[in-house]
């Protein structure tokens, strides 16, 4: 008996037939891909066999020919010709007319899953053009040419018909782009035509499965990404500051822009070439470098701070390893390795300080130290407000925000001539201009040495040994490189970190204290920081003191082990104890002397105030 099929049955059958056809097509494509791969491997094997048949001298010659590297010329004209040659040998159409722009990108193949799926600016893009007078120009930018898995499943095409969207990227080749605008992205470069793109069909984060789609390239733009993520689903992206520079360099030119993309440092049809390396001013400080300089800064906080730090360094010309080393060393000391963007003390000590512009009641607390360089005082807040266009006088708390705080630090650095001092290696004078004296010089110098080693600048102040550590907390794993014989801390224990400091506070502290106006509150803090710099571990008598534990609890630091308690916190506690005990002992110089002597005896019995005041040069 014949039974009429329902429309639903017919639709289901048609769907099954379509699915079967797609699967058959997928298998044919897979078989073709495997055949092509087998052919490639066979040809590669022939090449290996041919090489194995060479005599030893021929093998050496072949290796040398394979590894031939064409270095980048040093002159701009030479670089222009160098990159023009790469573009043309890669099959690109070079545009050499007045103001015509050419782009060349060197891709470092990167997994879409790198950096937690946020991407990485690890590629290099070069812009070439000649001006109306025929003068060649070359500009280099850090960029990104790979998508990120952040957009997995949201963007792409289903290249293998498995029901999943496959991310795509521009294949090596030559293309034509034009200036355009996006309501969502702002200024962009847009392709003048559609083109095929690579697809990650197995979703392993790589583009090595040979899959492509004939379309998709028309939607792959040049645009600004983010600071912490590249923001690419296949587009060519730059960090915001780099894209701003890139767009500015495009100038008023609105014609076709040639774009050539090559993989790594090998251009198709060209000898092995040296890919350009962006200068320090273009790359800034990496997370790995920041962590090496400030190991006690929590990972999440370091990554949060890094974009704002690099943006501020670019804005204020802190663009060489020498400048960055000095800048980071001072910030590390002032902010406890970027952990403290607001002074732990109340700020009442600054009340009535006319030299800071604190002329209104409450100014001391309101304008206490904030930001990574600890901006202090109504007058300084006012100057920063005027320079940066942020009303810090009405809203002083804004100085604690990283986006503003780092700009304040950069502004202070530049306007006080600290870039020029860093160029000359005059780190001690930088400390003096920031601090007004040499408080914490040992700590600052240690950070400086570490930063110089990490960033590759020259060292100032003596050699650095492998045992050097950063004194941000008491974390030297039981080692006591500063200790005298028998592990006792002596008046000469400051002689560490590969050489005696050149700062006057160490070589002639008595004269330094006299210059600062005598043995007053300010000098007690100097003395205290001297002692902090000499300590390699927190004394048990201090760590177990109930008053100190109460102080740590109030600061939210009670859960930290002794080896991780920041020295800045210990210093604040000691400063408070000094003031309280000095007041209880009648105040004045005599009260301060007595209080300091008692505290040193209580916590550091091997060091006396007098020994600190008479450290020999």
C-alpha positions in Angstrom: 0.0 0.0 0.0 1.4 3.4 -0.9 1.4 6.0 1.8 1.7 9.7 0.9 4.7 11.3 2.6 4.1 14.5 4.6 5.8 17.7 3.8 7.8 17.3 6.9 9.1 13.9 5.8 10.0 15.3 2.4 11.9 18.3 4.0 13.8 15.9 6.3 14.8 13.7 3.4 16.0 16.7 1.5 18.0 17.9 4.5 19.7 14.5 4.8 20.5 14.5 1.1 22.0 18.0 1.4 24.0 17.0 4.4 25.3 13.9 2.6 26.3 16.0 -0.3 28.2 18.4 1.9 30.0 15.6 3.6 31.0 14.1 0.3 32.3 17.4 -0.8 34.2 17.8 2.5 35.8 14.4 2.0 36.8 15.2 -1.6 38.4 18.5 -0.3 40.2 16.6 2.5 41.5 14.0 0.1 42.7 16.7 -2.3 44.4 18.4 0.6 46.1 15.2 1.8 47.3 14.5 -1.7 48.8 18.0 -2.0 50.5 17.5 1.4 51.9 14.1 0.3 53.2 15.7 -2.9 54.9 18.5 -0.9 56.5 16.1 1.5 57.7 13.9 -1.3 59.3 17.0 -3.0 60.8 18.0 0.4 62.2 14.5 0.8 63.8 14.7 -2.6 65.5 17.9 -1.6 66.8 16.3 1.6 68.1 13.4 -0.4 69.8 15.8 -2.8 71.4 17.6 0.1 72.6 14.3 1.6 74.3 13.4 -1.7 76.5 16.6 -1.5 80.1 16.4 -0.4 80.8 18.0 3.0 82.1 21.2 1.4 79.0 21.4 -0.8 76.8 21.0 2.3 78.5 23.9 4.0 78.1 26.1 0.9 74.4 25.1 0.6 73.8 25.9 4.2 75.5 29.3 3.9 73.4 30.1 0.9 70.2 29.1 2.7 71.1 31.2 5.7 72.1 34.3 3.7 70.7 37.3 5.4 70.3 40.7 3.7 70.7 43.3 6.5 68.6 46.4 6.8 70.4 49.5 5.7 70.9 52.3 8.2 69.9 55.2 6.1 66.3 56.0 5.4 67.0 56.1 1.6 68.6 52.7 1.9 65.7 51.3 3.9 63.2 52.6 1.3 65.0 50.8 -1.5 65.4 47.7 0.7 61.7 47.4 1.4 60.7 48.3 -2.2 62.8 45.4 -3.3 61.0 43.0 -0.9 57.6 44.2 -2.1 58.4 43.8 -5.7 60.0 40.4 -5.3 56.9 39.3 -3.4 54.8 40.2 -6.4 53.5 43.5 -5.1 52.8 46.6 -7.1 55.0 49.3 -5.8 53.6 52.8 -5.9 56.4 55.3 -6.2 54.6 58.5 -7.1 54.6 61.6 -4.9 52.9 60.9 -1.6 51.7 57.5 -2.7 51.8 55.1 0.2 53.0 51.5 0.4 52.5 49.2 3.4 54.6 46.1 4.1 53.8 43.8 7.0 56.1 41.0 8.4 54.0 38.4 10.1 55.1 36.3 13.1 52.6 33.4 12.9 50.8 33.5 16.2 48.2 31.2 17.7 44.7 32.7 18.1 44.8 31.5 21.6 47.9 33.4 22.7 47.6 35.7 25.7 44.5 34.0 26.9 42.8 34.6 23.5 43.5 38.4 23.6 46.2 38.4 20.9 49.6 40.0 20.8 51.2 42.9 18.8 54.2 40.9 17.6 54.2 41.7 13.9 55.8 44.7 12.2 54.3 47.0 9.6 56.4 49.4 7.5 55.0 52.5 5.6 57.0 53.8 2.6 56.5 56.9 0.5 58.2 59.8 -1.2 57.1 63.4 -0.6 56.5 66.0 -3.3 60.3 66.8 -3.4 61.2 63.1 -3.9 62.5 62.6 -0.4 62.0 59.0 0.8 60.3 58.3 4.1 60.1 55.0 6.1 58.0 54.5 9.3 57.8 51.3 11.4 55.0 50.2 13.7 54.2 47.3 16.0 51.1 45.6 14.7 49.0 42.4 14.6 48.0 40.3 11.5 46.4 37.3 13.2 42.9 37.0 14.7 42.2 36.1 18.3 40.1 33.3 19.7 38.2 36.0 21.6 36.0 36.1 18.5 35.8 32.3 18.0 32.2 31.4 17.0 31.1 35.0 16.5 33.0 35.9 13.3 34.2 34.0 10.2 32.7 31.6 7.7 31.9 27.9 7.9 34.6 26.8 5.4 34.3 23.0 5.9 30.5 23.0 6.5 30.7 21.5 10.0 28.3 24.0 11.4 31.0 26.1 13.1 32.3 29.6 12.0 36.0 29.5 11.2 38.2 32.5 11.9 40.1 33.9 9.0 43.2 35.9 8.2 44.8 37.6 5.2 47.2 35.2 3.4 50.6 36.4 2.3 50.2 38.4 -0.9 49.5 41.9 -2.3 46.4 43.9 -1.9 45.0 47.4 -2.4 43.4 49.4 0.4 41.8 52.9 0.8 41.1 55.2 3.6 37.6 54.8 5.0 35.5 55.2 8.1 33.5 52.9 10.3 30.8 54.0 12.7 32.0 51.4 15.1 35.8 51.5 14.7 36.4 55.1 13.5 39.2 55.6 11.0 40.0 52.4 9.0 41.7 51.2 5.8 39.3 49.1 3.7 40.1 46.8 0.8 39.2 47.9 -2.6 38.0 44.4 -3.6 37.0 41.0 -2.2 39.7 38.3 -1.9 40.3 34.8 -0.5 41.4 34.3 3.1 43.0 31.5 5.2 40.7 29.7 7.6 41.3 27.8 10.8 38.9 24.9 10.3 40.1 22.6 13.0 40.0 25.4 15.6 43.5 24.7 17.0 44.4 28.4 16.8 46.7 27.9 13.8 46.3 28.3 10.1 48.2 25.3 8.9 45.4 23.1 7.6 45.4 24.7 4.1 41.7 25.7 4.3 40.6 28.9 2.5 37.4 30.6 1.5 37.1 32.5 -1.7 35.6 35.5 0.1 36.0 37.3 3.4 39.0 39.5 2.6 36.8 42.5 1.9 35.8 42.8 5.5 39.4 42.6 6.8 40.4 46.2 7.7 43.2 48.1 9.2 42.1 49.7 12.5 43.0 50.4 16.1 42.8 47.6 18.5 42.9 47.8 22.3 45.7 48.2 24.8 45.3 44.8 26.5 43.9 42.9 23.5 44.4 43.3 19.7 40.7 43.4 18.9 41.2 41.4 15.7 38.8 38.9 14.1 41.1 38.9 11.1 41.8 42.5 10.6 45.3 44.2 10.8 45.3 46.1 14.1 47.6 48.4 16.1 47.6 49.5 19.7 45.6 52.8 20.0 48.7 55.0 20.3 50.4 53.2 17.4 47.4 53.5 15.2 47.1 57.2 15.9 50.7 57.6 14.7 50.0 55.3 11.7 47.0 57.4 10.6 48.9 60.6 11.1 51.7 59.3 8.8 49.2 58.6 6.1 48.8 62.4 5.9 46.3 63.8 3.4 46.9 61.1 0.9 43.5 59.6 -0.2 44.5 57.4 -3.1 45.1 53.6 -3.4 47.5 52.2 -0.8 49.5 49.1 -1.8 49.7 46.5 1.0 52.1 43.5 0.8 52.1 40.8 3.5 55.0 38.3 4.0 55.4 35.6 6.5 58.2 36.0 9.0 61.5 37.2 7.6 61.2 35.4 4.2 59.7 37.2 1.3 58.5 35.1 -1.6 61.1 35.2 -4.4 63.6 37.1 -2.3 66.6 36.0 -0.4 66.2 35.5 3.3 65.8 39.1 4.7 66.0 40.7 8.1 62.6 41.7 9.3 62.7 45.2 10.9 62.8 45.4 14.7 60.8 48.2 16.2 62.7 50.6 18.4 62.2 50.7 22.2 60.0 53.8 21.7 57.7 51.7 19.6 57.6 48.5 21.7 57.7 50.0 25.2 58.1 47.7 28.2 56.8 44.2 28.0 55.0 42.4 30.9 58.0 40.1 31.2 60.4 43.0 31.6 58.1 44.8 34.1 57.8 41.6 36.1 61.6 41.2 36.2 62.0 44.7 37.5 59.1 44.6 39.9 58.6 40.9 40.9 56.3 41.7 43.8 53.7 43.5 41.7 50.8 41.0 41.3 50.4 39.6 37.8 46.9 40.9 37.3 47.8 44.4 38.5 51.0 44.5 36.4 49.0 43.6 33.2 46.4 46.2 34.1 49.0 48.9 34.6 51.2 48.1 31.6 49.2 49.9 28.8 48.9 53.1 30.8 52.6 53.0 31.7 53.6 52.5 28.1 51.3 55.2 26.9 52.6 57.7 29.4 56.2 56.9 28.5 55.5 57.5 24.8 53.7 60.7 25.5 56.5 62.2 27.5 59.5 61.0 25.6 60.7 58.3 28.0 61.7 56.3 24.9 65.1 54.8 25.4 66.3 52.0 27.7 68.3 54.6 29.7 65.3 56.8 30.3 63.0 53.9 31.0 65.4 52.3 33.5 65.6 55.4 35.6 61.8 56.1 35.3 60.8 52.6 36.3 63.3 52.5 39.2 61.9 55.7 40.7 58.3 54.5 40.2 59.1 51.1 41.7 60.4 52.8 44.9 57.7 55.5 45.2 54.8 53.1 44.7 56.0 49.9 46.3 56.3 48.2 42.8 53.0 49.8 41.6 51.0 48.5 44.5 50.4 51.8 46.2 48.9 54.7 44.2 47.8 56.6 47.4 50.0 57.4 50.3 49.2 55.1 53.2 49.5 57.9 55.8 46.6 60.3 56.2 48.5 63.3 54.8 48.0 65.3 58.0 51.8 65.8 58.2 51.5 68.1 55.2 48.9 70.4 56.8 49.9 74.0 56.6 52.9 73.3 54.4 53.0 76.5 52.4 55.9 75.2 50.3 53.5 72.7 48.9 50.7 75.2 48.5 48.7 73.8 51.3 47.2 77.1 52.4 43.6 76.0 53.1 42.5 73.9 56.1 42.4 70.2 55.2 44.8 70.6 52.2 47.3 68.2 53.8 44.9 65.3 53.8 43.2 66.3 50.6 46.4 66.6 48.5 48.5 63.9 50.0 50.7 61.7 47.9 49.0 59.9 45.0 49.9 58.2 41.8 53.0 56.1 41.0 55.3 59.1 41.7 53.3 60.4 44.7 52.1 63.8 43.6 51.8 65.9 46.8 50.5 69.3 47.7 47.8 71.7 46.4 50.3 73.6 44.3 51.6 70.5 42.5 48.1 69.2 41.9 47.3 72.6 40.4 50.3 72.5 38.0 49.4 69.0 36.9 45.8 69.9 36.4 46.8 72.8 34.1 49.3 70.7 32.1 47.1 67.6 31.6 43.7 69.1 31.3 42.3 67.2 34.3 40.8 69.0 37.3 42.9 67.4 40.0 42.3 70.4 42.4 38.6 69.7 42.6 39.0 65.9 42.3 42.4 65.0 43.7 41.4 61.3 44.0 41.7 61.1 40.2 45.5 61.1 40.6 45.2 57.6 41.9 43.8 56.3 38.7 46.4 54.5 36.5 45.4 56.3 33.3 46.0 59.7 35.0 48.6 58.7 37.6 51.1 57.5 35.0 50.5 60.7 32.9 51.2 62.8 36.0 54.5 60.8 36.6 55.5 61.3 32.9 54.6 65.0 33.0 56.6 65.5 36.2 59.5 63.6 34.7 59.7 65.6 31.5 59.1 69.0 33.0 61.8 68.5 35.6 64.5 67.6 33.0 64.8 64.0 34.1 65.0 62.6 30.6 68.2 64.6 30.0 69.6 63.4 33.4 68.8 59.8 32.5 70.6 60.2 29.2 73.7 61.2 31.1 73.3 58.5 33.7 72.9 61.0 36.6 70.6 58.9 38.6 71.5 60.4 41.9 70.4 63.9 40.7 67.1 62.4 39.5 66.5 61.1 43.0 67.3 64.5 44.5 64.9 66.3 42.1 62.1 63.8 42.9 62.6 63.5 46.6 64.3 66.7 47.5 67.0 64.6 49.2 68.2 61.1 48.9 65.6 59.2 50.9 65.5 55.5 49.9 68.6 55.8 47.7 69.6 52.2 48.3 66.2 51.0 47.2 66.1 53.3 44.2 69.6 52.3 43.1 68.9 48.6 43.3 65.8 49.0 41.2 67.8 51.1 38.7 70.5 48.4 38.4 67.9 45.7 37.8 66.0 47.8 35.3 69.3 48.6 33.4 70.1 44.9 33.2 66.6 43.9 32.1 66.2 46.7 29.5 69.7 46.5 28.2 71.0 50.0 29.1 74.5 50.6 30.5 75.0 50.4 34.3 75.9 53.2 36.5 77.5 52.8 40.0 79.4 49.6 39.7 79.0 46.0 38.5 75.9 43.9 39.2 76.3 40.4 40.4 73.9 37.5 39.8 72.9 37.6 43.5 71.5 41.1 43.3 67.8 41.4 44.2 65.2 44.1 44.3 64.5 45.4 47.8 60.7 45.9 47.4 60.0 43.4 50.1 61.9 41.1 52.5 62.1 38.2 50.1 65.7 37.2 49.7 65.1 33.5 50.5 67.2 33.6 53.6 70.3 35.1 52.0 72.0 37.9 53.8 74.3 39.6 51.2 74.2 42.8 53.2 75.2 41.3 56.5 78.5 41.7 58.2 80.6 38.9 59.7 78.5 36.4 61.6 75.3 37.7 59.9 75.2 40.8 62.1 74.1 44.1 60.5 76.8 46.7 60.8 77.2 50.3 60.1 78.9 49.5 56.8 76.3 47.0 55.6 75.2 49.5 52.9 78.2 48.3 50.8 76.1 46.0 48.6 74.6 45.5 45.2 78.0 45.3 43.5 79.5 48.5 44.8 79.2 51.3 47.3 76.5 53.9 46.3 77.7 57.2 45.1 74.8 59.1 46.8 75.9 61.6 49.4 73.4 60.2 51.9 75.7 57.1 52.0 79.1 58.6 51.4 78.6 61.6 53.8 75.3 61.3 55.6 76.2 63.8 58.3 76.8 66.5 55.7 73.7 65.5 53.8 71.6 65.8 57.0 73.1 69.2 57.8 72.3 70.4 54.3 68.7 69.3 54.8 68.4 71.4 57.9 69.5 69.3 60.8 68.4 66.0 62.4 64.6 66.7 62.2 61.5 64.6 61.1 62.6 64.5 57.4 66.1 63.2 58.4 64.6 60.6 60.6 62.8 59.2 57.6 66.1 59.3 55.7 67.7 57.4 58.6 64.8 54.9 58.6 65.1 54.3 54.8 68.9 53.7 55.3 68.0 51.0 57.8 65.3 49.5 55.6 67.8 49.3 52.7 70.3 47.4 54.9 67.8 44.8 56.1 67.5 41.4 54.4 64.6 40.0 56.4 62.0 41.3 58.8 63.2 41.1 62.4 61.1 38.6 64.4 60.8 41.2 67.2 59.0 43.5 64.7 57.0 40.8 62.9 55.6 39.5 66.2 54.9 42.9 67.7 51.1 43.1 68.4 51.2 46.8 67.5 52.7 46.1 64.1 50.2 43.3 63.5 47.4 45.7 64.3 48.8 48.2 61.9 49.1 45.6 59.1 45.5 44.6 59.7 44.3 48.2 59.4 46.2 48.4 56.0 44.7 45.1 54.7 48.1 43.4 54.8 47.6 41.1 57.7 47.4 37.9 55.5 50.9 38.5 54.0 53.8 36.3 55.3 56.7 38.3 56.7 58.7 37.7 53.6 56.1 39.5 51.5 55.4 42.6 53.6 56.3 45.7 51.6 59.1 47.8 53.0 57.0 50.8 52.3 54.5 49.6 54.9 57.2 48.8 57.4 58.6 52.3 56.9 55.3 54.0 57.5 54.8 52.0 60.7 58.3 53.0 61.9 57.6 56.6 61.0 54.4 56.6 63.0 56.1 55.0 66.0 58.9 57.6 65.8 56.4 60.5 65.9 54.3 59.0 68.6 57.2 58.0 70.8 59.0 61.3 70.3 55.9 63.2 71.4 55.6 61.0 74.4 59.2 61.8 75.3 58.7 65.5 75.2 59.1 66.3 71.5 61.9 68.3 69.9 65.3 67.1 68.9 65.9 65.4 72.2 62.6 63.5 72.1 63.3 62.4 68.5 66.8 61.2 69.4 65.5 59.3 72.4 62.6 57.7 70.4 64.9 56.7 67.6 67.4 55.2 69.9 64.7 53.2 71.8 63.2 51.9 68.5 66.5 50.8 67.1 67.3 49.0 70.4 63.9 47.3 70.3 64.0 46.1 66.8 67.6 46.5 65.5 69.9 46.2 68.4 73.0 46.0 66.3 72.5 49.4 64.6 72.5 52.7 66.4 71.5 56.1 65.3 75.0 57.4 65.9 76.6 54.7 63.7 74.2 55.6 60.9 75.2 59.3 61.2 78.8 58.5 61.0 79.0 56.0 58.1 82.4 56.6 56.6 82.8 57.4 52.9 
